[in-house]
Amino acid sequence: MDHSSADGIAPAPLLARHEGEAELRSTASFRGDPFGPQTLLWRLRVRVES
């Protein structure tokens, strides 16, 4: 899924069918600091329990 947003929000529809854990990852380009990282890694850990 490729979505871009200027305000830092991106849709990510999910459907959990069973219990378990998952990690969603996304990278975003960042050019605000010429001496900093060129990309940022975003992670969201999800745990589904019944």
The 8 nearest C-alpha neighbors of each residue, nearest first, counted from 0:
[[1, 2, 11, 10, 25, 9, 12, 3],
 [0, 2, 3, 9, 25, 10, 11, 4],
 [3, 1, 9, 0, 4, 10, 11, 8],
 [4, 2, 9, 1, 5, 8, 7, 27],
 [3, 5, 6, 7, 8, 9, 2, 10],
 [4, 6, 7, 3, 8, 9, 2, 27],
 [5, 7, 4, 8, 9, 3, 2, 10],
 [8, 6, 4, 5, 9, 3, 27, 10],
 [7, 9, 6, 4, 10, 5, 3, 2],
 [8, 10, 2, 4, 11, 3, 7, 6],
 [11, 9, 12, 8, 2, 0, 3, 4],
 [10, 12, 13, 9, 0, 2, 23, 8],
 [11, 13, 10, 14, 9, 0, 15, 23],
 [14, 12, 11, 15, 10, 16, 23, 45],
 [13, 15, 16, 12, 17, 11, 47, 18],
 [16, 14, 17, 13, 47, 18, 19, 46],
 [17, 15, 14, 18, 47, 19, 13, 48],
 [18, 16, 15, 19, 47, 48, 49, 14],
 [19, 17, 47, 48, 49, 16, 20, 15],
 [18, 20, 47, 46, 17, 21, 48, 45],
 [19, 21, 46, 45, 47, 22, 18, 44],
 [22, 20, 45, 44, 46, 23, 19, 43],
 [21, 23, 44, 43, 45, 24, 42, 20],
 [22, 24, 43, 42, 44, 21, 25, 45],
 [25, 23, 42, 41, 22, 43, 26, 40],
 [24, 26, 41, 40, 42, 27, 23, 39],
 [27, 25, 40, 39, 41, 38, 28, 24],
 [26, 28, 39, 38, 29, 40, 25, 41],
 [27, 29, 38, 37, 39, 30, 26, 36],
 [30, 28, 37, 38, 31, 27, 39, 36],
 [29, 31, 32, 37, 33, 28, 36, 38],
 [32, 30, 29, 33, 35, 37, 34, 36],
 [31, 33, 35, 34, 30, 36, 29, 37],
 [32, 34, 35, 30, 31, 36, 37, 29],
 [35, 33, 32, 36, 37, 31, 30, 29],
 [36, 34, 32, 33, 37, 31, 30, 29],
 [37, 35, 38, 39, 34, 29, 32, 30],
 [36, 38, 29, 30, 28, 35, 39, 33],
 [39, 37, 28, 29, 27, 36, 26, 40],
 [38, 40, 27, 26, 28, 41, 29, 36],
 [41, 39, 26, 25, 42, 27, 38, 24],
 [40, 42, 25, 24, 26, 39, 43, 27],
 [43, 41, 24, 23, 44, 40, 25, 22],
 [44, 42, 23, 22, 45, 24, 41, 21],
 [43, 45, 22, 21, 23, 42, 46, 20],
 [44, 46, 21, 20, 22, 43, 47, 23],
 [45, 47, 20, 19, 48, 21, 44, 18],
 [46, 48, 18, 19, 20, 45, 49, 15],
 [49, 47, 18, 46, 19, 17, 20, 15],
 [48, 18, 47, 17, 19, 46, 16, 15]]
